[in-house]
Amino acid sequence: MKNAFAIVTLSALLSACAVAPKQQPAPDSDQPLLAAEAQRKAQAGEAPDEAKSEENIPNVAMTSTMMTQLMQAEMAFKNGDWQGPYLTLLSLAQQTRDPRLAKRAAEMALSAKQAEDALAAVRLWREFSPHSEEASQYYLGLVILSDNLGEAEKILQQRLAEATPGARGLVMFQMQQLLMRAKDKDAGIAMIERLVKPYGNTMEAHVVLAQTALARGAKADAQREARAALQIKPDSEIAVLTLAQVSEDDGQAIGILKQFLDAHPDSREVRTAYARLLVDSKQFEAARREFIALDKAQPDNPGVLYALGVLSMQMNDNKGAEGYLTRFVDVMERAPEEERDASKAVLILSQLAEERGDYQAAQDWLSRLDSGDEKIQFGAELRRAQLIAKAGDVPGARKHLATLQTEDKAQQAQILLVEAQILRDAGKEQEAYRLMEQGTKRFPDNMDFLYDFALTAERVGKTDVMEKSLRKVIANAPDNQHAYNALGYSLADRNVRLKEARQLVEKALGMAPNDPFIMDSMGWVEYRMGNLDAAEAQLRKAYAVRSDPEIAVHLGEVLWKKGEQDEARKLWREARTKDAKNEALKTTLARLRVSL
């Protein structure tokens, strides 16, 4: 079982209990100066702000000199200086013993990522306000990330001792999360184990010990501790998730979680972990059943809806995928504060609409894209142009591309590539070739552009230009498997230099052994060389990975040559259903004089 998954699941249960310091304000945050504001309110006879009051506030008069120093320090900090303001606040804190000034100095140092200076200020803050929980949180976080880890042990030991039996387990988990981030990992783990040892009769202590044992590579110890935790509390989700996490493999983890769910069917976290493990094991139908059960129990959970959408696509249920992903996007739009980003789902929905020929719906989805990522937005505009063209308005698509202004050379090349693709799809291949030929002069070092230019050259019969371009790509980008594959496939398709074609495709296959299109090329090479059995094996393997129409066309031709004509026709019909306009299918059927 993947450790990261189990840790995420555990932290989801405990996220409200973190001990780590709160997120610091950004260096340019417009935070009011607490001491000065309090003094102003006192002078004006206003009531103090109870939300900002702090214990042990000294009764120190705010002089005009101090006020000037504070104001200047804040202005300098907003302008990007941290050290001068930090020293000013620290000095004033020492003079007045005001913990708020020490806290502000710590915030300045933290914003500048100066941990040692921040720790010095936090120590002063704790001295002036010894009972401040917030100061203790900052202190623990900084000490544990420093070389002074030992300073934290006494505080953590006291917290465990003072916690009520009902709350002690949560304190242990908080402590574990904190110490696992220690600069000295081994020392952090050893401290955790020392701290929880006196509480060995609790389930939580054994869970923590299982996690630390796993972190130090002692899997047998981890399994023993996890089993002990589950024995103490057989209905504990955290205990069974930990046991699954430290198990030998995914198969064993799946069995552990299934057995627990049989006894405790309402365990949501366990069912989520179980479903994700089924996905990892490629048991997609079983995984979808579990996610459907989760959706019924708690409708509109974003994670569950997204998982169901992706699983449905994996199982070629595009209608189901659209339904789940639409619900996901709707939920995300109603809860914009969610950390998840709906942009990927929106792009998938646009693609699904495009695949069923509803180009307007595909564009409507792009209009709902709300991402702060400029690259995603740029890619969406390129897709919009392609959709406009597919709807029959090629001039409108090119006009839209012309509106995209960018200084980025790579993006400029992308715009040109999309325009050429639009022209090719419209049957204007010579115009596409001329456009890209001009582009090679604008982007001579862009190997991706040159690769696409090579393929365009082949489409217009300029195989010499294609080969020269691909060899340049190979020379400049020797790890580009697509260039080797394209050249090898082209030679095989033209039935020339087959030995060289095999070498090129073998090179590509060595770089990407699971690429179905490279497998397809190898099958086509074998076919051209007369090795029908080897060709069939390669093409079946490729088609099992991806049921692409072109692979189906090639496999169908091999089977036709072997006399298995019924199966060949079946494959070609499948290809026609997926892409009725596929050129490879049309030319193959015409060449073999086959009608479907």
Secondary structure, 3 states (H helix, E strand, C coil): CCHHHHHHHHHHHHHHHCCCCCCCCCCCCCCCCHHHHHHHHHHHCCCCCHHHCCCCCCCCCCCHHHHHHHHHHHHHHHCCCCHHHHHHHHHHHHHHCCHHHHHHHHHHHHHCCCHHHHHHHHHHHHHHCCCCHHHHHHHHHHHHCCCCCCHHHHHHHHHHHHCCHHHHHHHHHHHHHHHCCCCCHHHHHHHHHHHHHHHCCCHHHHHHHHHHHHHCCCHHHHHHHHHHHHHHCCCCHHHHHHHHHCCCCHHHHHHHHHHHHHHCCCCHHHHHHHHHHHHHCCCHHHHHHHHHHHHHHCCCCHHHHHHHHHHHHHCCCHHHHHHHHHHHHHHHHHCCCCCCCCHHHHHHHHHHHHHCCCHHHHHHHHHCCCCCCHHHHHHHHHHHHHHHHHCCCHHHHHHHHHCCCCCCHHHHHHHHHHHHHHHHHCCCHHHHHHHHHHHHHHCCCCHHHHHHHHHHHHHCCCHHHHHHHHHHHHHHCCCCHHHHHHHHHHHHHCCCCHHHHHHHHHHHHHHCCCCHHHHHHHHHHHHHCCCHHHHHHHHHHHHHHCCCHHHHHHHHHHHHHCCCHHHHHHHHHHHHHHCCCCHHHHHHHHHHCCCC
